[in-house]
Amino acid sequence: MKQFLWRLAAFALAAAVLFAGVLGLSAVKPFSGILAKLTASTGYDASVAEEMGAHIDSVRTPDGADALILGDSVCNQILDPFRLCNDQYRIEASNRAVTLAGQYLLAKAFLDAHPDTADVYLIVTPDSFAACLGSGIAYQYAVAPFARAGLLDGLDSDTLAELRADYGAPFLTGTFARWADASPLVKKLYLNGVEADDPLQNEGVLSDVARRNLENLAQLCRDRGAALHLLAAPEADTPDRHNAVAQLEQAMQEAGLYEEFSSYFTSVTWYDPALFQVDGLHFDYTVADMDFCAEAVRNLARASGLLDGIVLSYE
């Protein structure tokens, strides 16, 4: 019996060493690509890290910009075409998976690198206020890129505690984030575990992490002498979208945030539903050319009385 147990223990140890060796090799080229194909992990590459890493590097680069525009994918659709023709405005819109925790970290990094910032804009749909932590996509967009950059500690203690509870402290380090980005297999194994444990991506109308980090962002801007402008991304003129705006307005009132951010609701611009994709959120790419996007930004500027001096042409 003892001999059997020793053999079993030796086999388990050998299997563990072999598994660890495979995981180690999975982060080294060319083995990373080979193992990714063998394990159907090719969809877990570092593209998100590269996308968010570009935003993080950009906001941390000192230059003459004194205004920052953050936002979700709808904001990105109408403003990203003018990213390179603006010097005063730094346009770094991403998507709602970044959550307001990630938006806060982007704003903080920008303010650290641009102490004379006058304005910070957050332009989002109501859906961005429902986004919460705990999902695999939130880890990829709102956690791992900021862990790689060493910025996660900029969050408040409650949000950090939520991250540790959702993802586990060892997986909030830059070391693990870089390993997972180098190894599609490691990222797949980890994210599948996260999704199996808690696949939630949205939490009510105004999630706790959104409320908390919106308040933190407002306080951060006050402390740095910058004005925070919370504006609404363009909306389809449908009952569903009107209801989404109304529900957020009620949630803001119940949270005691409406007075400070009431201008969000007066800045909503409504468009013919026929102009939108099937999701009812994004403009159809067949109509959203540069001229259309420029006019959408002008409409938002007129509705809010803000965005003075933004450049909407390369001519």
RONU-22293 format. One record per residue (C-alpha): residue number from 1; residue in one letter; z, x, y. Coordinates in Angstrom, 3 decimals. Example, Ala and Ser with C-alpha at 12.3 -4.5 7.8 and 13.67 -1.06 7.14 Angstrom:
2
[node 1; 'a'; [7.800; 12.300; -4.500]],
[node 2; 's'; [7.140; 13.670; -1.060]],
END
This chain:
315
[node 1; 'm'; [0.000; 0.000; 0.000]],
[node 2; 'k'; [0.932; 2.797; 2.408]],
[node 3; 'q'; [-2.344; 4.560; 1.623]],
[node 4; 'f'; [-4.273; 1.370; 2.416]],
[node 5; 'l'; [-2.438; 0.955; 5.727]],
[node 6; 'w'; [-3.142; 4.551; 6.685]],
[node 7; 'r'; [-6.825; 4.077; 5.897]],
[node 8; 'l'; [-6.898; 0.851; 7.869]],
[node 9; 'a'; [-5.251; 2.562; 10.830]],
[node 10; 'a'; [-7.693; 5.468; 10.590]],
[node 11; 'f'; [-10.622; 3.059; 10.478]],
[node 12; 'a'; [-9.326; 1.128; 13.503]],
[node 13; 'l'; [-8.847; 4.367; 15.436]],
[node 14; 'a'; [-12.338; 5.575; 14.533]],
[node 15; 'a'; [-13.817; 2.230; 15.582]],
[node 16; 'a'; [-11.937; 2.370; 18.883]],
[node 17; 'v'; [-13.134; 5.927; 19.540]],
[node 18; 'l'; [-16.696; 4.929; 18.688]],
[node 19; 'f'; [-16.518; 1.863; 20.979]],
[node 20; 'a'; [-15.065; 3.983; 23.788]],
[node 21; 'g'; [-17.838; 6.510; 23.267]],
[node 22; 'v'; [-20.484; 3.790; 23.496]],
[node 23; 'l'; [-18.939; 2.455; 26.707]],
[node 24; 'g'; [-18.848; 5.964; 28.120]],
[node 25; 'l'; [-22.483; 6.618; 27.257]],
[node 26; 's'; [-23.448; 3.210; 28.662]],
[node 27; 'a'; [-22.848; 4.581; 32.166]],
[node 28; 'v'; [-24.991; 7.693; 31.664]],
[node 29; 'k'; [-28.761; 7.751; 32.018]],
[node 30; 'p'; [-30.902; 7.335; 29.960]],
[node 31; 'f'; [-28.364; 5.740; 27.601]],
[node 32; 's'; [-27.359; 3.098; 30.164]],
[node 33; 'g'; [-30.843; 1.591; 30.141]],
[node 34; 'i'; [-31.232; 1.860; 26.366]],
[node 35; 'l'; [-27.862; 0.218; 25.652]],
[node 36; 'a'; [-28.514; -2.437; 28.292]],
[node 37; 'k'; [-31.685; -3.470; 26.457]],
[node 38; 'l'; [-30.003; -3.376; 23.039]],
[node 39; 't'; [-27.092; -5.532; 24.244]],
[node 40; 'a'; [-29.098; -7.923; 26.479]],
[node 41; 's'; [-27.264; -6.557; 29.530]],
[node 42; 't'; [-30.223; -5.748; 31.754]],
[node 43; 'g'; [-29.324; -8.615; 34.099]],
[node 44; 'y'; [-26.060; -6.867; 35.008]],
[node 45; 'd'; [-27.492; -3.997; 37.027]],
[node 46; 'a'; [-26.300; -2.616; 40.359]],
[node 47; 's'; [-28.576; -4.739; 42.570]],
[node 48; 'v'; [-25.700; -6.751; 44.071]],
[node 49; 'a'; [-23.762; -3.548; 44.767]],
[node 50; 'e'; [-26.786; -2.106; 46.530]],
[node 51; 'e'; [-27.332; -5.295; 48.541]],
[node 52; 'm'; [-23.727; -5.535; 49.703]],
[node 53; 'g'; [-23.395; -1.779; 50.035]],
[node 54; 'a'; [-26.195; -1.841; 52.614]],
[node 55; 'h'; [-24.289; -4.452; 54.663]],
[node 56; 'i'; [-21.053; -2.451; 54.428]],
[node 57; 'd'; [-22.737; 0.817; 55.415]],
[node 58; 's'; [-24.441; -0.916; 58.326]],
[node 59; 'v'; [-21.303; -2.450; 59.850]],
[node 60; 'r'; [-19.474; 0.876; 59.511]],
[node 61; 't'; [-22.152; 2.790; 61.414]],
[node 62; 'p'; [-21.216; 3.273; 65.101]],
[node 63; 'd'; [-23.979; 2.474; 67.599]],
[node 64; 'g'; [-24.531; 0.498; 70.790]],
[node 65; 'a'; [-24.187; -2.977; 69.252]],
[node 66; 'd'; [-21.450; -5.091; 70.825]],
[node 67; 'a'; [-21.990; -8.335; 68.880]],
[node 68; 'l'; [-21.878; -9.037; 65.159]],
[node 69; 'i'; [-23.517; -11.937; 63.324]],
[node 70; 'l'; [-22.180; -12.742; 59.864]],
[node 71; 'g'; [-23.133; -15.717; 57.732]],
[node 72; 'd'; [-24.277; -17.178; 54.453]],
[node 73; 's'; [-27.757; -17.296; 52.920]],
[node 74; 'v'; [-28.920; -20.101; 55.226]],
[node 75; 'c'; [-27.942; -18.019; 58.238]],
[node 76; 'n'; [-29.633; -15.051; 56.605]],
[node 77; 'q'; [-32.854; -17.022; 56.135]],
[node 78; 'i'; [-33.278; -17.765; 59.845]],
[node 79; 'l'; [-31.813; -14.592; 61.351]],
[node 80; 'd'; [-32.666; -11.730; 59.012]],
[node 81; 'p'; [-36.310; -11.628; 60.223]],
[node 82; 'f'; [-34.957; -10.377; 63.584]],
[node 83; 'r'; [-32.505; -7.844; 62.219]],
[node 84; 'l'; [-34.537; -4.808; 63.269]],
[node 85; 'c'; [-35.547; -5.952; 66.752]],
[node 86; 'n'; [-31.988; -6.408; 68.035]],
[node 87; 'd'; [-29.873; -3.573; 69.412]],
[node 88; 'q'; [-27.096; -5.611; 71.021]],
[node 89; 'y'; [-26.645; -7.888; 68.001]],
[node 90; 'r'; [-25.911; -6.507; 64.536]],
[node 91; 'i'; [-27.193; -9.133; 62.090]],
[node 92; 'e'; [-25.448; -8.853; 58.709]],
[node 93; 'a'; [-25.704; -12.315; 57.153]],
[node 94; 's'; [-25.313; -12.345; 53.366]],
[node 95; 'n'; [-24.393; -15.410; 51.256]],
[node 96; 'r'; [-21.497; -17.729; 50.474]],
[node 97; 'a'; [-20.464; -15.793; 47.331]],
[node 98; 'v'; [-19.075; -13.150; 49.695]],
[node 99; 't'; [-16.396; -15.753; 50.547]],
[node 100; 'l'; [-14.559; -15.676; 53.839]],
[node 101; 'a'; [-12.476; -12.810; 52.480]],
[node 102; 'g'; [-15.603; -10.658; 52.333]],
[node 103; 'q'; [-16.736; -11.870; 55.759]],
[node 104; 'y'; [-13.345; -10.852; 57.134]],
[node 105; 'l'; [-13.699; -7.348; 55.664]],
[node 106; 'l'; [-17.198; -6.955; 57.110]],
[node 107; 'a'; [-15.942; -8.018; 60.538]],
[node 108; 'k'; [-12.965; -5.661; 60.343]],
[node 109; 'a'; [-15.173; -2.722; 59.382]],
[node 110; 'f'; [-17.521; -3.496; 62.278]],
[node 111; 'l'; [-14.674; -3.792; 64.790]],
[node 112; 'd'; [-13.196; -0.515; 63.551]],
[node 113; 'a'; [-16.522; 1.222; 64.187]],
[node 114; 'h'; [-17.320; -0.698; 67.401]],
[node 115; 'p'; [-14.124; -0.938; 69.488]],
[node 116; 'd'; [-15.985; -2.434; 72.463]],
[node 117; 't'; [-17.265; -5.446; 70.522]],
[node 118; 'a'; [-17.450; -8.572; 72.689]],
[node 119; 'd'; [-18.516; -11.242; 70.190]],
[node 120; 'v'; [-18.271; -11.949; 66.470]],
[node 121; 'y'; [-20.357; -14.840; 65.095]],
[node 122; 'l'; [-19.841; -16.525; 61.739]],
[node 123; 'i'; [-22.733; -18.908; 61.021]],
[node 124; 'v'; [-22.358; -20.853; 57.782]],
[node 125; 't'; [-22.873; -24.209; 56.080]],
[node 126; 'p'; [-19.830; -26.276; 55.036]],
[node 127; 'd'; [-20.362; -25.042; 51.477]],
[node 128; 's'; [-19.136; -21.575; 52.442]],
[node 129; 'f'; [-15.686; -22.969; 53.188]],
[node 130; 'a'; [-15.394; -24.233; 49.604]],
[node 131; 'a'; [-16.190; -20.847; 48.050]],
[node 132; 'c'; [-13.181; -19.293; 46.347]],
[node 133; 'l'; [-12.234; -16.249; 44.313]],
[node 134; 'g'; [-11.874; -16.108; 40.535]],
[node 135; 's'; [-15.532; -16.336; 39.467]],
[node 136; 'g'; [-17.806; -13.580; 38.242]],
[node 137; 'i'; [-20.192; -13.987; 41.159]],
[node 138; 'a'; [-17.325; -13.703; 43.636]],
[node 139; 'y'; [-16.268; -10.473; 41.925]],
[node 140; 'q'; [-19.749; -9.042; 42.326]],
[node 141; 'y'; [-20.127; -10.010; 45.985]],
[node 142; 'a'; [-16.630; -10.285; 47.459]],
[node 143; 'v'; [-14.652; -7.759; 45.432]],
[node 144; 'a'; [-16.490; -4.887; 43.738]],
[node 145; 'p'; [-18.568; -3.704; 46.749]],
[node 146; 'f'; [-15.479; -3.582; 48.966]],
[node 147; 'a'; [-13.478; -1.838; 46.226]],
[node 148; 'r'; [-16.205; 0.803; 46.042]],
[node 149; 'a'; [-15.997; 1.255; 49.804]],
[node 150; 'g'; [-12.191; 1.456; 49.808]],
[node 151; 'l'; [-11.863; -1.627; 52.027]],
[node 152; 'l'; [-10.000; -4.153; 49.851]],
[node 153; 'd'; [-6.613; -3.075; 51.203]],
[node 154; 'g'; [-7.672; -4.571; 54.532]],
[node 155; 'l'; [-7.008; -8.041; 53.143]],
[node 156; 'd'; [-3.702; -9.855; 53.599]],
[node 157; 's'; [-1.049; -9.684; 50.885]],
[node 158; 'd'; [-1.640; -13.248; 49.655]],
[node 159; 't'; [-5.361; -12.682; 49.151]],
[node 160; 'l'; [-4.701; -9.363; 47.409]],
[node 161; 'a'; [-2.191; -11.071; 45.120]],
[node 162; 'e'; [-4.816; -13.712; 44.327]],
[node 163; 'l'; [-7.334; -10.978; 43.496]],
[node 164; 'r'; [-4.895; -9.227; 41.181]],
[node 165; 'a'; [-4.104; -12.512; 39.419]],
[node 166; 'd'; [-7.775; -13.438; 39.069]],
[node 167; 'y'; [-9.291; -10.084; 38.137]],
[node 168; 'g'; [-6.486; -7.705; 37.125]],
[node 169; 'a'; [-5.334; -4.784; 39.283]],
[node 170; 'p'; [-7.126; -2.055; 37.214]],
[node 171; 'f'; [-10.448; -3.755; 37.913]],
[node 172; 'l'; [-9.982; -3.764; 41.696]],
[node 173; 't'; [-10.435; -0.002; 41.987]],
[node 174; 'g'; [-13.449; 1.867; 43.243]],
[node 175; 't'; [-13.471; 3.852; 39.998]],
[node 176; 'f'; [-13.974; 0.776; 37.833]],
[node 177; 'a'; [-16.468; -0.797; 40.261]],
[node 178; 'r'; [-18.607; 2.358; 40.183]],
[node 179; 'w'; [-18.399; 2.521; 36.379]],
[node 180; 'a'; [-19.440; -1.114; 36.035]],
[node 181; 'd'; [-22.349; -0.585; 38.420]],
[node 182; 'a'; [-23.505; 2.395; 36.364]],
[node 183; 's'; [-23.094; 0.517; 33.074]],
[node 184; 'p'; [-24.681; -2.936; 32.718]],
[node 185; 'l'; [-22.886; -3.250; 29.352]],
[node 186; 'v'; [-19.434; -2.693; 30.861]],
[node 187; 'k'; [-20.189; -5.139; 33.675]],
[node 188; 'k'; [-21.412; -7.765; 31.208]],
[node 189; 'l'; [-18.300; -7.464; 29.019]],
[node 190; 'y'; [-15.981; -7.685; 32.017]],
[node 191; 'l'; [-17.743; -10.545; 33.812]],
[node 192; 'n'; [-18.070; -12.584; 30.619]],
[node 193; 'g'; [-14.303; -12.261; 30.249]],
[node 194; 'v'; [-13.776; -13.348; 33.853]],
[node 195; 'e'; [-16.036; -16.379; 33.484]],
[node 196; 'a'; [-14.403; -17.396; 30.199]],
[node 197; 'd'; [-10.990; -17.281; 31.863]],
[node 198; 'd'; [-11.847; -18.954; 35.176]],
[node 199; 'p'; [-15.432; -19.950; 35.983]],
[node 200; 'l'; [-14.473; -21.857; 39.163]],
[node 201; 'q'; [-16.719; -21.066; 42.138]],
[node 202; 'n'; [-15.675; -23.791; 44.585]],
[node 203; 'e'; [-12.284; -25.227; 45.455]],
[node 204; 'g'; [-12.256; -28.523; 47.326]],
[node 205; 'v'; [-13.762; -28.616; 50.803]],
[node 206; 'l'; [-11.663; -25.901; 52.441]],
[node 207; 's'; [-10.388; -23.401; 49.887]],
[node 208; 'd'; [-7.130; -21.552; 50.407]],
[node 209; 'v'; [-8.904; -18.211; 50.642]],
[node 210; 'a'; [-11.313; -19.632; 53.244]],
[node 211; 'r'; [-8.565; -21.151; 55.386]],
[node 212; 'r'; [-6.405; -18.041; 55.210]],
[node 213; 'n'; [-9.181; -15.591; 56.013]],
[node 214; 'l'; [-10.624; -17.736; 58.787]],
[node 215; 'e'; [-7.205; -17.648; 60.427]],
[node 216; 'n'; [-7.001; -13.906; 59.794]],
[node 217; 'l'; [-10.452; -13.382; 61.294]],
[node 218; 'a'; [-9.507; -15.340; 64.410]],
[node 219; 'q'; [-6.349; -13.267; 64.831]],
[node 220; 'l'; [-8.222; -10.028; 64.213]],
[node 221; 'c'; [-10.740; -10.873; 66.940]],
[node 222; 'r'; [-7.937; -11.761; 69.362]],
[node 223; 'd'; [-6.190; -8.471; 68.626]],
[node 224; 'r'; [-9.415; -6.512; 69.222]],
[node 225; 'g'; [-10.414; -8.397; 72.382]],
[node 226; 'a'; [-13.503; -9.980; 70.811]],
[node 227; 'a'; [-14.487; -13.652; 70.935]],
[node 228; 'l'; [-14.958; -15.361; 67.561]],
[node 229; 'h'; [-17.707; -18.002; 67.432]],
[node 230; 'l'; [-17.805; -20.219; 64.346]],
[node 231; 'l'; [-21.192; -21.963; 64.284]],
[node 232; 'a'; [-23.001; -24.257; 61.864]],
[node 233; 'a'; [-26.098; -23.137; 60.018]],
[node 234; 'p'; [-29.045; -25.604; 60.151]],
[node 235; 'e'; [-28.673; -28.762; 58.074]],
[node 236; 'a'; [-30.980; -31.274; 56.430]],
[node 237; 'd'; [-30.662; -34.697; 58.043]],
[node 238; 't'; [-29.525; -36.471; 54.864]],
[node 239; 'p'; [-26.487; -38.599; 54.004]],
[node 240; 'd'; [-25.189; -35.887; 51.647]],
[node 241; 'r'; [-25.261; -33.187; 54.318]],
[node 242; 'h'; [-23.770; -35.460; 56.995]],
[node 243; 'n'; [-21.001; -36.227; 54.513]],
[node 244; 'a'; [-20.443; -32.502; 53.863]],
[node 245; 'v'; [-19.994; -31.861; 57.585]],
[node 246; 'a'; [-17.696; -34.884; 57.959]],
[node 247; 'q'; [-15.533; -33.794; 55.024]],
[node 248; 'l'; [-15.152; -30.311; 56.478]],
[node 249; 'e'; [-14.221; -31.784; 59.854]],
[node 250; 'q'; [-11.475; -33.829; 58.204]],
[node 251; 'a'; [-10.257; -30.816; 56.220]],
[node 252; 'm'; [-10.132; -28.725; 59.405]],
[node 253; 'q'; [-8.090; -31.422; 61.125]],
[node 254; 'e'; [-5.656; -31.618; 58.219]],
[node 255; 'a'; [-5.291; -27.817; 58.193]],
[node 256; 'g'; [-4.606; -27.697; 61.942]],
[node 257; 'l'; [-7.782; -25.692; 62.595]],
[node 258; 'y'; [-9.970; -28.314; 64.254]],
[node 259; 'e'; [-8.924; -27.686; 67.852]],
[node 260; 'e'; [-9.735; -23.987; 67.626]],
[node 261; 'f'; [-13.030; -24.474; 65.787]],
[node 262; 's'; [-14.281; -27.849; 67.010]],
[node 263; 's'; [-17.381; -26.170; 68.460]],
[node 264; 'y'; [-18.617; -25.717; 64.888]],
[node 265; 'f'; [-19.253; -29.433; 64.653]],
[node 266; 't'; [-21.032; -29.711; 67.994]],
[node 267; 's'; [-23.316; -26.816; 67.047]],
[node 268; 'v'; [-24.855; -28.539; 64.002]],
[node 269; 't'; [-28.651; -28.781; 64.240]],
[node 270; 'w'; [-30.364; -31.378; 62.057]],
[node 271; 'y'; [-33.831; -31.084; 60.515]],
[node 272; 'd'; [-36.270; -33.247; 58.597]],
[node 273; 'p'; [-35.295; -33.074; 54.886]],
[node 274; 'a'; [-38.961; -32.509; 54.016]],
[node 275; 'l'; [-38.626; -28.991; 55.449]],
[node 276; 'f'; [-36.076; -27.960; 52.827]],
[node 277; 'q'; [-36.178; -26.611; 49.302]],
[node 278; 'v'; [-34.969; -28.684; 46.352]],
[node 279; 'd'; [-31.391; -27.481; 46.931]],
[node 280; 'g'; [-31.347; -29.286; 50.287]],
[node 281; 'l'; [-29.772; -26.228; 51.928]],
[node 282; 'h'; [-32.501; -23.658; 52.494]],
[node 283; 'f'; [-35.739; -24.150; 54.358]],
[node 284; 'd'; [-38.841; -24.136; 52.210]],
[node 285; 'y'; [-40.469; -20.726; 52.384]],
[node 286; 't'; [-43.836; -22.320; 53.118]],
[node 287; 'v'; [-42.536; -23.482; 56.504]],
[node 288; 'a'; [-39.894; -20.875; 57.338]],
[node 289; 'd'; [-42.143; -18.256; 58.895]],
[node 290; 'm'; [-41.023; -16.080; 61.783]],
[node 291; 'd'; [-41.996; -18.591; 64.472]],
[node 292; 'f'; [-40.112; -21.376; 62.696]],
[node 293; 'c'; [-37.014; -19.192; 62.264]],
[node 294; 'a'; [-37.147; -18.157; 65.924]],
[node 295; 'e'; [-37.194; -21.791; 66.989]],
[node 296; 'a'; [-34.287; -22.579; 64.639]],
[node 297; 'v'; [-32.243; -19.818; 66.277]],
[node 298; 'r'; [-33.184; -21.121; 69.742]],
[node 299; 'n'; [-32.053; -24.597; 68.721]],
[node 300; 'l'; [-28.725; -23.193; 67.562]],
[node 301; 'a'; [-28.377; -21.253; 70.806]],
[node 302; 'r'; [-29.017; -24.419; 72.831]],
[node 303; 'a'; [-26.574; -26.474; 70.753]],
[node 304; 's'; [-23.796; -23.885; 71.043]],
[node 305; 'g'; [-24.512; -22.419; 74.470]],
[node 306; 'l'; [-24.224; -18.975; 72.867]],
[node 307; 'l'; [-26.338; -16.140; 71.438]],
[node 308; 'd'; [-27.377; -14.990; 74.903]],
[node 309; 'g'; [-29.930; -12.216; 74.894]],
[node 310; 'i'; [-30.778; -12.312; 71.207]],
[node 311; 'v'; [-34.276; -10.954; 70.617]],
[node 312; 'l'; [-36.552; -13.164; 68.529]],
[node 313; 's'; [-39.797; -11.208; 68.655]],
[node 314; 'y'; [-41.050; -7.701; 67.940]],
[node 315; 'e'; [-43.541; -7.854; 70.823]],
END
